[in-house]
């Protein structure tokens, strides 16, 4: 039996001990009638879903695994990456505020690996899986977030993982952390909402400032081959822009490029 450590002020919170996946749980809801920022939080997922069809492993009761339902109807489907920016910035804002006392410069330590992994000091602390429901317009986004909090031993499948506790040595109350992250997400989402359909220059600038490897030559796997290239920015639709060492310009969708794990 897990104990929820904190009395909540988040409205629309569904707290579960065990579920297959919080994203799937949201997907089974009557989404058009689910209010904005409804949050489904589980202490244990038996079948957590990650990017690219991977499984998301997370030690039961040690980390945050939750999904937030949003209705970004003000964005056209083509601009859905604006939401990715807001969500990854919100999570990284919370981390910067927490680990600032433990690192020389939390701002440079916390980065976003395109499109939306959050890293601290080159190690992954948070994975984000945004699943969109798009009809004639952008209707609903299920924003699934797996944030490593108190887990310190990671399996062979996650050689590059870290957690808050691994960084600071402290044990964290999960509910308190959840509330902090949600508040940061709300702040970034409000900026997006205020900017409307064209996106926000503030979010664009902050996202680029935190983008891992921006302006630095690194090796990537592009369409099956290893290339040396420098990330130069993003297209208006969120594609990654790179210049290769022979001067070619690339515009990559998510499945076309992979980062090499050792870089
Ligand atoms: C990634 O592969 O990096 C994305 C991982 C996303 C995991 C979270 S945990 C909460 C939510 N529910 C899921 O099944 N997946 C997301």
Boltz pocket constraint, residues with backbone or C-beta under 6 A from the ligand:
constraints:
  - pocket:
      binder: B
      contacts: [[A, 20], [A, 21], [A, 22], [A, 23], [A, 24], [A, 45], [A, 47], [A, 48], [A, 49], [A, 50], [A, 51], [A, 52], [A, 54], [A, 56], [A, 64], [A, 65], [A, 66], [A, 67], [A, 117], [A, 126], [A, 127], [A, 128], [A, 129], [A, 143], [A, 144], [A, 145], [A, 146], [A, 147]]
      max_distance: 6.0
